[in-house]
């Protein structure tokens, strides 16, 4: 039976309308941010189709995990950080908050740097100035959320997602990938320590911890907070409009599947573009080098569209990142800092690095490795909580779903341990 289809009639429920869709598309912005661009272009330019399987696996994992995050938010009426904040003692709670803030900082860094690169490619704006501009525009997007509500914010972000998709996939029309290379790329394998490092970066850029945290908050803010304990609330109707949890969960399955399918196509398209048109070209393992090669090989029009997509990616993802950071702080340390204040503070590290002249593309790749190490801290509690019958009631995960999620945790932790061993041994 398809998700969102009524058992007795075989039809989708009447309430499954576009008004219930949107939170997953906002969370999906995290999956097509500048860090993804850097990691996927670098992987394709250096190794061709070799690491395509990493993106395929990561996107399957992303669908599973993001649905669990949304499900937790719908059933409990609370975000993942909020649930953990109410269950952890003060010491572990603060330690957990610190690692989550490191993840949020790495996210902010990637998004500001990526947007600055885009402005430099389009208009020759110096990187520090471009970072400042991206930060300022992201504040305007957050004002939209504060003043006009979440649905207007979602509409703006989804519009940027369309621009991102067009910008990053246009090049494939001009330079289509090799079918044999694509088929060979879905076979799992590596080619030395550097390929493992890139795989971890691609995983961190695709399954992003802050997206896991923020998705539960997005559905909470869209459909309302639970008035009491979930065990009493899971039979109740939704606070936002009398919709049962089952209907909301059905709509959410479609929301997540559609949003992550689109994000996955963008990510895979980036790697295929680099593998088919940029491999072996000097300097194409950096974003500015890849842009120059695209302009040379595919024409200035495609290069401009690519840069516009990168700019939209930086603008949209930095706003979602600020939203995620506020969710983390509110849930774990019970402090609410205005989004605009938080955006201004988290802008500083990115501007410092840009002013110091650190290689921006490598900064993006390393930031995604940091995110990869943060994945287990988000996924493991999520898996445990969604199996808890006292919290989830009748909507807790069954044994098969739980087993699949445990396998995901094992794979992610194993990749991180392998990466750590490579870094230690040099």
C-alpha positions as CSV (number, residue, x, y, z in Angstrom):
1,X,0.0,0.0,0.0
2,X,1.3,3.4,-0.9
3,X,2.0,5.9,1.8
4,X,-0.9,8.3,2.3
5,X,-3.6,5.9,0.8
6,X,-6.6,4.9,2.8
7,X,-6.8,1.2,3.5
8,X,-10.6,0.7,2.9
9,X,-10.9,2.8,-0.3
10,X,-7.4,2.8,-1.8
11,X,-7.7,6.6,-2.3
12,X,-5.5,9.3,-0.8
13,X,-7.2,10.9,2.2
14,X,-9.0,14.2,1.5
15,X,-6.8,16.0,3.9
16,X,-3.6,15.1,1.9
17,X,-3.4,18.5,0.2
18,X,-0.5,20.8,-0.7
19,X,-1.3,22.7,2.5
20,X,0.2,19.8,4.5
21,X,3.4,19.7,2.4
22,X,6.4,22.0,2.8
23,X,8.4,21.2,6.0
24,X,10.5,18.5,4.3
25,X,11.3,20.8,1.4
26,X,12.7,23.3,3.9
27,X,14.8,20.6,5.5
28,X,15.9,19.4,2.1
29,X,17.7,22.7,1.6
30,X,20.3,21.3,4.0
31,X,20.9,18.5,1.5
32,X,21.8,20.9,-1.4
33,X,23.9,23.5,0.4
34,X,27.4,24.7,-0.7
35,X,29.0,21.9,1.2
36,X,27.3,19.4,-1.0
37,X,28.5,21.3,-4.1
38,X,32.1,21.2,-2.9
39,X,32.1,17.6,-1.8
40,X,30.3,16.2,-4.9
41,X,32.2,18.3,-7.4
42,X,35.5,17.3,-5.8
43,X,34.5,13.6,-5.7
44,X,33.5,13.6,-9.4
45,X,36.5,15.6,-10.6
46,X,39.0,13.4,-8.7
47,X,37.5,9.9,-9.0
48,X,34.9,10.1,-11.7
49,X,31.9,7.9,-11.0
50,X,33.6,5.9,-8.3
51,X,31.8,7.4,-5.3
52,X,28.3,7.6,-6.9
53,X,27.2,4.7,-4.6
54,X,27.9,6.9,-1.6
55,X,25.3,9.4,-2.7
56,X,22.7,6.8,-3.5
57,X,23.1,5.1,-0.1
58,X,23.2,8.5,1.7
59,X,20.0,9.6,0.1
60,X,18.2,6.4,1.0
61,X,19.4,6.9,4.6
62,X,18.3,10.5,4.5
63,X,14.7,9.6,3.5
64,X,14.5,7.1,6.4
65,X,16.0,9.5,9.0
66,X,14.2,12.6,8.0
67,X,10.8,10.8,8.2
68,X,11.6,9.6,11.7
69,X,12.5,13.2,12.7
70,X,9.2,14.5,11.3
71,X,7.3,11.6,12.9
72,X,8.7,12.4,16.3
73,X,7.7,16.1,15.9
74,X,4.2,15.2,14.8
75,X,3.4,12.6,17.5
76,X,5.0,14.4,20.4
77,X,4.5,18.0,19.3
78,X,8.1,18.7,20.3
79,X,11.5,18.9,18.5
80,X,14.2,16.2,18.9
81,X,16.4,18.6,21.0
82,X,13.3,19.5,23.1
83,X,12.6,15.8,23.9
84,X,16.2,15.2,24.8
85,X,16.4,18.4,26.8
86,X,13.5,17.2,29.0
87,X,15.1,13.7,29.5
88,X,18.8,14.4,30.0
89,X,20.5,15.5,33.3
90,X,22.2,18.9,33.2
91,X,25.7,17.6,32.6
92,X,25.0,15.3,29.7
93,X,22.5,17.8,28.3
94,X,25.1,20.6,28.2
95,X,27.7,18.3,26.7
96,X,25.2,17.2,24.0
97,X,24.3,20.9,23.3
98,X,28.0,21.7,22.8
99,X,28.5,19.1,20.2
100,X,25.3,20.1,18.5
101,X,26.5,23.7,18.4
102,X,29.8,22.6,16.8
103,X,27.7,20.9,14.1
104,X,25.6,24.1,13.7
105,X,28.7,26.2,13.4
106,X,30.2,24.0,10.7
107,X,26.9,24.3,8.8
108,X,26.9,28.1,9.1
109,X,30.5,28.2,7.9
110,X,29.8,26.1,4.8
111,X,26.7,28.1,3.8
112,X,28.3,31.6,4.2
113,X,31.5,30.5,2.4
114,X,29.5,29.0,-0.5
115,X,27.4,32.0,-1.0
116,X,30.5,34.3,-0.9
117,X,32.1,32.1,-3.6
118,X,29.0,32.5,-5.7
119,X,29.0,36.3,-5.5
120,X,32.7,36.3,-6.4
121,X,32.0,34.1,-9.4
122,X,29.1,36.2,-10.6
123,X,30.2,39.8,-9.8
124,X,33.9,39.6,-8.7
125,X,32.9,40.6,-5.1
126,X,35.7,40.0,-2.6
127,X,35.0,36.9,-0.5
128,X,34.7,38.6,2.9
129,X,32.3,41.2,1.4
130,X,30.4,38.4,-0.2
131,X,30.1,36.6,3.1
132,X,28.7,39.8,4.7
133,X,26.2,40.2,1.9
134,X,25.0,36.6,2.2
135,X,24.6,37.0,5.9
136,X,22.6,40.1,5.5
137,X,20.2,38.6,2.9
138,X,19.7,35.5,5.1
139,X,18.6,37.9,7.8
140,X,15.9,39.3,5.5
141,X,14.7,35.7,4.8
142,X,14.5,35.1,8.6
143,X,12.5,38.4,8.9
144,X,10.0,36.8,6.4
145,X,9.6,33.8,8.8
146,X,9.2,36.1,11.9
147,X,6.8,38.5,10.3
148,X,4.7,36.5,7.8
149,X,4.8,33.1,9.3
150,X,6.3,29.7,8.5
151,X,4.3,29.0,5.3
152,X,5.5,32.2,3.6
153,X,9.0,31.3,4.7
154,X,8.5,27.8,3.3
155,X,7.3,29.3,0.0
156,X,10.4,31.4,-0.4
157,X,12.8,28.6,0.5
158,X,11.0,26.2,-2.0
159,X,11.4,28.9,-4.7
160,X,15.1,29.0,-4.0
161,X,15.2,25.2,-4.2
162,X,13.8,25.3,-7.7
163,X,16.5,27.8,-8.7
164,X,19.1,25.5,-7.1
165,X,17.8,22.5,-9.1
166,X,17.9,24.3,-12.4
167,X,21.3,25.9,-11.7
168,X,23.0,22.6,-10.9
169,X,21.4,20.3,-13.4
170,X,21.5,22.4,-16.5
171,X,25.0,21.3,-17.3
172,X,23.9,17.7,-17.6
173,X,21.8,18.6,-20.6
174,X,24.8,19.9,-22.4
175,X,27.2,17.2,-21.1
176,X,25.3,14.0,-20.3
177,X,27.1,11.3,-18.3
178,X,28.4,8.0,-19.6
179,X,25.9,5.2,-18.9
180,X,28.6,2.6,-18.2
181,X,30.3,4.9,-15.8
182,X,27.1,5.5,-13.9
183,X,26.4,1.7,-13.6
184,X,30.0,1.1,-12.4
185,X,29.6,3.9,-9.8
186,X,26.8,2.1,-7.9
187,X,29.2,-0.7,-6.9
188,X,30.5,0.1,-3.4
189,X,34.3,0.5,-3.4
190,X,37.1,3.0,-2.5
191,X,40.4,4.0,-4.0
192,X,42.7,4.9,-1.2
193,X,42.4,7.1,2.0
194,X,41.5,10.3,0.2
195,X,38.5,8.6,-1.3
196,X,37.3,7.6,2.2
197,X,37.8,11.1,3.4
198,X,35.6,12.4,0.5
199,X,33.0,9.7,1.1
200,X,32.7,10.8,4.7
201,X,32.4,14.4,3.5
202,X,29.7,13.4,1.1
203,X,27.9,11.5,3.8
204,X,28.1,14.5,6.2
205,X,26.9,16.8,3.4
206,X,24.0,14.6,2.6
207,X,22.8,13.2,5.9
208,X,23.1,16.5,7.9
209,X,22.7,16.5,11.6
210,X,21.1,19.9,11.8
211,X,18.5,18.8,9.2
212,X,17.5,16.0,11.6
213,X,17.2,18.4,14.5
214,X,15.3,21.1,12.5
215,X,12.8,18.8,10.7
216,X,11.1,17.9,14.0
217,X,10.9,21.6,14.9
218,X,9.5,22.5,11.4
219,X,6.5,20.1,11.7
220,X,6.0,21.1,15.4
221,X,5.8,24.8,14.4
222,X,3.5,23.9,11.4
223,X,1.1,21.6,13.2
224,X,1.4,22.8,16.8
225,X,2.9,21.6,20.1
226,X,1.4,18.7,22.1
227,X,-0.6,20.0,25.1
228,X,0.5,17.1,27.2
229,X,2.2,13.8,27.3
230,X,2.3,12.0,24.0
231,X,0.9,8.8,25.5
232,X,-2.4,10.8,26.1
233,X,-2.0,12.8,23.0
234,X,-1.4,10.2,20.3
235,X,-5.1,9.4,20.0
236,X,-6.0,13.0,19.8
237,X,-6.3,15.2,16.8
238,X,-3.9,17.7,15.5
239,X,-4.0,21.1,17.1
240,X,-3.7,22.9,13.8
241,X,-6.9,21.8,12.1
242,X,-8.5,18.6,13.5
243,X,-6.3,16.3,11.5
244,X,-5.5,12.9,13.0
245,X,-1.8,11.9,13.5
246,X,-2.3,9.2,10.9
247,X,-3.2,11.7,8.2
248,X,-0.4,14.0,9.1
249,X,2.1,11.1,9.0
250,X,0.7,10.0,5.6
251,X,1.2,13.5,4.2
252,X,4.6,13.7,5.7
253,X,5.7,10.5,3.9
254,X,4.9,12.1,0.6
255,X,6.5,15.4,1.7
256,X,9.8,13.6,2.7
257,X,9.9,11.4,-0.4
258,X,9.3,14.2,-2.8
259,X,11.7,16.6,-1.2
260,X,14.6,14.1,-0.7
261,X,14.1,12.7,-4.2
262,X,14.6,16.2,-5.6
263,X,17.6,16.9,-3.3
264,X,19.1,13.5,-4.2
265,X,18.8,14.2,-7.9
266,X,20.6,17.5,-7.5
267,X,23.5,15.9,-5.5
268,X,23.9,13.0,-8.0
269,X,23.7,15.5,-10.8
270,X,26.6,17.5,-9.4
271,X,28.8,14.4,-9.2
272,X,27.8,13.2,-12.7
273,X,28.5,16.7,-14.1
274,X,32.0,16.7,-12.6
275,X,32.7,13.1,-13.6
276,X,31.5,13.6,-17.2
277,X,32.9,17.0,-18.0
278,X,35.5,18.0,-15.4
279,X,37.6,14.9,-14.6
280,X,41.2,15.4,-15.3
281,X,40.9,19.1,-15.9
282,X,43.4,20.9,-13.7
283,X,41.8,22.9,-10.8
284,X,38.3,21.4,-11.1
285,X,38.4,20.0,-7.6
286,X,37.6,23.5,-6.4
287,X,34.4,25.4,-6.9
288,X,35.9,28.3,-8.7
289,X,38.0,25.9,-10.9
290,X,35.0,23.9,-11.7
291,X,33.1,27.0,-12.6
292,X,35.9,28.1,-15.0
293,X,36.0,24.6,-16.5
294,X,32.2,24.6,-17.0
295,X,32.4,28.0,-18.7
296,X,35.2,26.7,-21.0
297,X,33.6,23.4,-21.8
298,X,29.9,24.2,-21.7
299,X,29.7,27.9,-22.3
300,X,29.3,31.1,-20.2
301,X,25.5,30.7,-20.0
302,X,25.7,27.3,-18.2
303,X,28.4,28.7,-15.9
304,X,26.2,31.7,-15.0
305,X,23.3,29.4,-14.2
306,X,25.5,27.2,-12.1
307,X,26.8,30.2,-10.1
308,X,23.2,31.5,-9.6
309,X,22.3,28.0,-8.3
310,X,25.2,28.2,-5.9
311,X,24.1,31.6,-4.6
312,X,20.5,30.4,-4.1
313,X,21.9,27.4,-2.2
314,X,24.0,29.6,0.1
315,X,21.1,32.1,0.8
316,X,18.5,29.4,1.5
317,X,20.6,27.0,3.5
318,X,22.1,29.7,5.8
319,X,18.6,30.7,6.8
320,X,17.6,27.1,7.5
321,X,20.9,26.7,9.5
322,X,20.1,29.6,11.7
323,X,16.6,28.1,12.3
324,X,18.2,24.8,13.3
325,X,20.7,26.5,15.7
326,X,17.9,28.3,17.4
327,X,16.0,25.0,17.7
328,X,19.0,23.3,19.3
329,X,19.6,26.0,21.9
330,X,15.9,26.3,22.8
331,X,15.5,22.6,23.3
332,X,18.7,21.7,25.1
333,X,19.5,24.8,27.2
334,X,16.1,26.3,27.3
335,X,17.3,29.7,26.0
336,X,15.7,31.6,23.2
337,X,18.0,33.9,21.2
338,X,16.3,36.0,18.5
339,X,17.1,34.5,15.1
340,X,18.6,37.7,13.8
341,X,20.9,38.0,16.8
342,X,22.0,34.4,16.3
343,X,22.6,34.9,12.6
344,X,24.8,37.9,13.3
345,X,26.9,36.0,15.9
346,X,27.4,32.9,13.8
347,X,28.4,34.9,10.8
348,X,31.7,36.0,12.5
349,X,33.8,32.7,12.1
350,X,33.0,32.5,8.4
351,X,34.0,36.1,7.8
352,X,37.3,35.6,9.8
353,X,38.2,32.6,7.7
354,X,37.3,34.3,4.4
355,X,39.4,37.4,5.4
356,X,42.3,35.1,6.4
357,X,42.5,33.7,2.9
358,X,41.8,30.1,3.8
359,X,41.0,28.0,0.7
360,X,37.2,28.2,0.6
361,X,36.6,24.9,-1.2
362,X,38.7,22.9,1.2
363,X,37.0,24.7,4.1
364,X,33.7,23.5,2.7
365,X,34.9,19.9,2.4
366,X,36.3,19.8,6.0
367,X,33.1,21.4,7.4
368,X,31.2,18.4,5.9
369,X,33.6,15.9,7.6
370,X,32.8,17.6,10.9
371,X,29.1,17.2,10.1
372,X,29.7,13.5,9.4
373,X,31.0,13.0,12.9
374,X,27.9,14.7,14.3
375,X,25.5,12.3,12.5
376,X,25.6,9.5,15.2
377,X,24.8,12.0,18.0
378,X,21.6,12.9,16.1
379,X,20.6,9.5,14.7
380,X,21.1,7.3,17.7
381,X,18.8,9.2,20.1
382,X,16.2,9.5,17.3
383,X,16.2,5.7,16.7
384,X,15.8,5.1,20.5
385,X,13.1,7.7,20.9
386,X,11.0,6.6,18.0
387,X,11.0,3.0,19.4
388,X,9.8,4.2,22.8
389,X,6.1,3.2,23.3
390,X,5.7,5.6,26.3
391,X,6.7,8.5,24.0
392,X,5.3,7.4,20.6
393,X,2.3,5.3,21.6
394,X,0.8,3.3,18.7
395,X,3.1,5.2,16.3
396,X,6.3,3.7,17.7
397,X,8.6,2.0,15.2
398,X,8.1,-1.7,14.6
399,X,10.9,-4.3,14.8
400,X,11.7,-4.2,11.1
401,X,11.9,-0.5,10.9
402,X,14.0,-0.4,14.0
403,X,16.3,-3.0,12.7
404,X,16.9,-1.0,9.4
405,X,17.6,2.2,11.4
406,X,20.0,0.3,13.6
407,X,21.8,-0.9,10.5
408,X,22.0,2.8,9.4
409,X,23.6,3.7,12.7
410,X,26.2,0.9,12.4
411,X,27.2,1.9,8.9
412,X,27.6,5.6,9.8
413,X,29.6,4.9,12.9
414,X,31.8,2.4,11.0
415,X,32.6,5.0,8.3
416,X,33.4,7.6,10.9
417,X,35.7,5.1,12.7
418,X,37.5,4.2,9.5
419,X,37.9,7.9,8.7
420,X,39.3,8.6,12.2
421,X,41.8,5.7,11.8
422,X,43.0,7.1,8.5
423,X,43.4,10.6,10.0
424,X,45.4,9.2,13.0
425,X,47.7,7.0,11.0
426,X,48.2,9.7,8.4
